[in-house]
Amino acid sequence: RRWRRMLGLTLVVLLAACATWWTLAYLLQRSVLFPRGHAQPDPRARHALPDMVELSLDGGDGKVEGWLVPAPGSSAGRPAGLVVFAHGNAELIDHQVELALAYRSMGLTVLLPEYRGYGRSAGTPSQEALVGDAEREFSIQSVSKSFVFALVCQAIGEEAAKEKLGVDPAEWKQALI
């Protein structure tokens, strides 16, 4: 009789622990998927990119930022290849200065799209918002008069590219190698 009571108590404790775990996972899922608060904007970053054009797109619930870093000597009449770099979950475009400068030194234009709710961009991130923003941001290639040379994505940027553009960045990487 005593072992039945212990078994019952153990089951109740395990069920309570599982219920607590699943409740916490549900409540914290947005902050785990979109850890935007961990990355802080770097005010020096925008000044480190020569000729950088700040883009401001209407995200529906506020402006979404992007940076276009033109290749040296590129113009509408002389376009350069375009690298679109979509950063990872806990990053900002501010953290991609060295990468942008490296691509620029290869004669390529670089587009650094930001995500809704990240950095200085307004709004709240969600899968739907990221996909909508990706569509608007990737269409900027027409503004730069460049052709897309490479699509470089990490984490959430890769998912948005796959869903909205029908592009799998892994296939692009294989094609470029």
MILUMTOR-83405 format. One line per field, with one value per residue (C-alpha): residue in one letter; chain; x, y, z. Coordinates in Angstrom, 3 decimals. Example, Ala and Ser with C-alpha at 12.3 -4.5 7.8 and 13.67 -1.06 7.14 Angstrom:
2
rest <- (A	S)
kette <- (A	A)
u <- (12.300	13.670)
v <- (-4.500	-1.060)
w <- (7.800	7.140)
//
This chain:
177
rest <- (R	R	W	R	R	M	L	G	L	T	L	V	V	L	L	A	A	C	A	T	W	W	T	L	A	Y	L	L	Q	R	S	V	L	F	P	R	G	H	A	Q	P	D	P	R	A	R	H	A	L	P	D	M	V	E	L	S	L	D	G	G	D	G	K	V	E	G	W	L	V	P	A	P	G	S	S	A	G	R	P	A	G	L	V	V	F	A	H	G	N	A	E	L	I	D	H	Q	V	E	L	A	L	A	Y	R	S	M	G	L	T	V	L	L	P	E	Y	R	G	Y	G	R	S	A	G	T	P	S	Q	E	A	L	V	G	D	A	E	R	E	F	S	I	Q	S	V	S	K	S	F	V	F	A	L	V	C	Q	A	I	G	E	E	A	A	K	E	K	L	G	V	D	P	A	E	W	K	Q	A	L	I)
kette <- (A	A	A	A	A	A	A	A	A	A	A	A	A	A	A	A	A	A	A	A	A	A	A	A	A	A	A	A	A	A	A	A	A	A	A	A	A	A	A	A	A	A	A	A	A	A	A	A	A	A	A	A	A	A	A	A	A	A	A	A	A	A	A	A	A	A	A	A	A	A	A	A	A	A	A	A	A	A	A	A	A	A	A	A	A	A	A	A	A	A	A	A	A	A	A	A	A	A	A	A	A	A	A	A	A	A	A	A	A	A	A	A	A	A	A	A	A	A	A	A	A	A	A	A	A	A	A	A	A	A	A	A	A	A	A	A	A	A	A	A	A	A	A	A	A	A	A	A	A	A	A	A	A	A	A	A	A	A	A	A	A	A	A	A	A	A	A	A	A	A	A	A	A	A	A	A	A)
u <- (0.000	2.799	4.566	1.351	1.186	4.853	4.298	1.233	3.119	6.052	3.718	2.047	5.432	6.625	3.420	3.691	7.338	6.442	3.532	5.801	8.482	6.017	4.391	7.769	8.812	5.582	5.850	9.536	9.525	9.512	12.508	14.373	13.629	14.218	16.841	16.962	17.609	21.024	22.543	23.008	23.454	26.963	26.773	30.244	29.274	27.415	30.369	32.810	31.147	32.129	29.263	26.741	23.120	20.665	17.424	14.133	11.350	7.780	7.290	3.597	4.168	7.062	10.238	12.641	16.261	18.696	22.127	23.314	27.093	27.928	31.010	33.753	33.127	29.729	26.824	23.557	25.526	28.227	26.556	28.456	27.531	25.369	25.869	22.791	23.809	21.011	22.481	21.645	19.203	21.265	23.076	22.474	23.612	25.921	27.997	28.622	30.960	34.084	32.171	30.703	34.130	35.617	32.971	33.293	37.065	36.256	34.287	30.847	27.882	26.531	22.960	22.570	18.853	17.755	14.858	11.729	12.214	16.017	18.469	16.865	13.997	10.491	7.982	7.939	9.678	7.704	8.071	5.435	7.066	10.524	9.240	7.419	10.463	12.698	10.532	10.831	14.516	15.647	13.777	16.219	18.556	16.619	17.521	21.217	20.954	23.071	22.569	22.536	25.898	25.516	22.912	24.592	22.201	22.431	19.663	16.455	17.646	17.985	14.449	13.005	14.900	13.697	10.058	9.570	12.100	11.875	15.647	17.680	20.932	22.632	22.075	23.558	26.623	27.119	26.724	29.290	31.857)
v <- (0.000	2.403	1.778	2.630	5.948	6.641	5.650	7.915	10.809	10.274	10.324	13.527	15.214	14.083	15.297	18.644	18.981	18.154	20.602	23.322	22.595	22.741	25.906	27.656	26.445	27.809	31.168	31.661	30.357	33.807	35.006	31.784	31.951	35.700	36.655	40.224	41.734	40.089	42.124	45.866	48.338	49.667	53.407	53.275	50.592	52.775	55.199	52.372	51.512	53.825	55.159	53.086	53.885	53.535	51.972	52.347	49.982	50.089	46.962	47.526	48.187	50.591	51.118	48.241	49.177	47.884	48.921	48.884	49.101	49.786	48.320	50.835	52.471	50.856	52.873	52.350	52.196	50.004	47.595	45.179	41.776	41.815	39.791	39.631	38.743	37.786	37.519	35.064	35.241	37.048	39.399	42.772	44.307	46.415	43.296	42.586	45.512	43.384	40.982	43.833	45.424	42.086	41.600	45.253	44.818	42.041	44.549	43.437	45.447	44.222	44.327	43.907	43.585	43.950	42.072	43.605	44.348	43.993	46.861	50.162	48.493	48.808	46.034	42.534	39.636	36.607	34.074	35.867	39.266	37.973	36.448	39.665	41.756	39.403	39.903	43.701	43.703	41.280	43.311	46.139	44.581	46.566	49.758	48.920	47.860	44.850	41.193	38.754	37.058	35.349	34.863	34.310	33.439	32.302	30.788	32.831	34.581	31.209	30.201	33.445	33.001	29.422	30.261	33.516	33.341	29.625	29.633	27.234	29.023	25.620	25.029	28.424	27.620	24.375	26.178	28.811	26.243)
w <- (0.000	0.803	-2.525	-4.389	-2.620	-3.434	-7.063	-7.276	-5.684	-8.062	-11.067	-9.860	-9.362	-12.814	-14.463	-12.677	-13.748	-17.373	-17.343	-15.924	-18.530	-21.443	-20.111	-19.810	-23.256	-24.725	-22.956	-23.805	-27.378	-29.027	-27.013	-27.808	-31.546	-31.805	-29.168	-30.420	-26.997	-26.738	-29.569	-29.232	-32.109	-32.611	-33.401	-35.008	-37.551	-40.037	-40.218	-40.974	-44.305	-47.182	-49.303	-47.328	-48.170	-45.311	-46.468	-44.670	-45.662	-44.454	-42.368	-41.701	-37.998	-38.469	-40.444	-41.095	-41.686	-44.269	-45.461	-49.049	-49.424	-53.076	-54.695	-55.434	-58.796	-59.311	-60.721	-62.588	-65.826	-64.318	-61.875	-59.667	-58.367	-55.262	-52.098	-49.889	-46.331	-43.937	-40.445	-37.668	-34.754	-32.126	-34.504	-36.106	-39.372	-37.210	-36.547	-40.245	-41.031	-41.575	-43.789	-45.852	-46.261	-47.359	-50.066	-51.095	-51.502	-54.011	-56.087	-54.901	-53.640	-50.291	-49.013	-45.247	-44.473	-40.846	-39.298	-37.853	-34.162	-34.360	-33.888	-34.854	-36.762	-35.380	-34.841	-33.435	-35.162	-36.308	-39.100	-41.172	-40.601	-41.550	-44.768	-45.733	-44.905	-46.905	-49.969	-49.705	-48.783	-51.455	-54.083	-53.366	-55.915	-58.506	-56.617	-56.761	-60.444	-59.484	-60.176	-57.277	-57.146	-53.779	-51.102	-47.740	-44.934	-41.343	-39.217	-39.513	-42.677	-44.365	-43.432	-44.796	-48.068	-48.432	-47.763	-49.656	-52.426	-53.043	-52.736	-50.662	-49.753	-49.377	-53.099	-53.878	-51.768	-53.690	-56.994	-56.010	-54.894)
//
